[in-house]
Amino acid sequence: MLQYLPRALALTLRQHQAALVLAALILVVGIVTGALHVAQLDAGQQAQVGQYLDYLLATAAAGPADGGSGAGAAPGPAGPGGGSPTARAWPGSSLPWQAAGSNLRQVVLAWGAGCLVLGLPVTLGMLFLHGYSLGFAVGALAAHWQWRGLVIALAGIFPPNLLQVPALLVVAAAATRLAVQVAASRWRRALPALDSPWSPYVALGLVAVVLATGSGLVEAYLAPRLLALAQRLAF
């Protein structure tokens, strides 16, 4: 049974290959949009972002898992969808259970919207906003600290997103294929029914939940320690 699962997962992902490419393109567009937004900030906004980054680095390196208060208390520059895109991508900005719950909630909401079929734009929009947050955060770090900012991004932002980004990509691809299959079945009423699209959708949703949970744990426990190490090496 356990030997069958990897083959079944690989087959399911191959069936979603085109949808995965579309999801990846949406994510890249979001990342580029966020990075370009950093370049369009005026001097006052850049100063505000810089002060916010200084605050985040000073608090997140200790990490709420070690008893810190977290970085979520400070106001930050607003982005699309409300809130600070820098804070959304920053580790250590919440308690451990909040970090895991936030990443899991993001995936569950995206998956739930995809279940409605007509909620596909919501799922893809969440993927775009996640990419925007990543692009804005990394762009702001690089603009504020140059190469030191990239070191901070490698230590604090990339580790949890090595799991969270695939989780969102999988959910977006599954929702896209589900919507296409449901739409196709409407046009094929006089023809034999298509295979049920729900089994792979549920299976990929479970995979995404596991990835999101792991991402939250990495964000809560590993990323703050990597941030502290990067801060000692780069500053």
CORTAKA-V799714 format. One line per field, one symbol per residue. ss: DSSP state (~ for helix, > for strand, _ for the rest). psi: psi as a letter, one per 20 degrees, with the letter a starting at -180 (. if undefined). burial: # if it has 16 or more other ideal C-beta (glycine too) atoms within 10 Angstrom, else .. A space follows every 50 residues. Layout:
# CORTAKA-V799714
ss = ???
psi = ???
burial = ???
This chain:
# CORTAKA-V799714
ss = _~~~~~~~~~~~~~~_~~~~~~~~~~~~~~~~~~~~~~~___~~~~~~~~ ~~~~~~~~~~___~~~___________>_____>~~~~_______~~~~~ ~~~~~~~~~~~~~~~____~~~~~~~~~~~~~~~~~~~~~~~~~~_~~~~ ~~~~~~_~~~~~~~~~~~~~~~~~~~~~~~~~~~~~~__________~~~ ~~~~~~~~~~~~~~~~~~~~~~~~~~~~~~~~~~_
psi = ghhhghghgggghhhjgghhggghgggggggggghhhghiqrgghhhggg hghggghhhhhgphhjjrirjihpqrpqapiqrphghhiprjjrrghhgg hggghgggggghhhhigijghgghhhgghghgggggggghghhgjchhhh ggghhhggghihhgghghgggggghghggghgghhhikhirqqrqpihgh ggghggghggghghghgghhhgghhhggghghhi.
burial = ...........##..#..##.###.##..##.###.##..#....#..#. .##..##.#######..#.###...##.##...#############.### ####.###.##.##....##.########################..##. ###.#######.#################.#...............#..# #.###.###.##################.##....
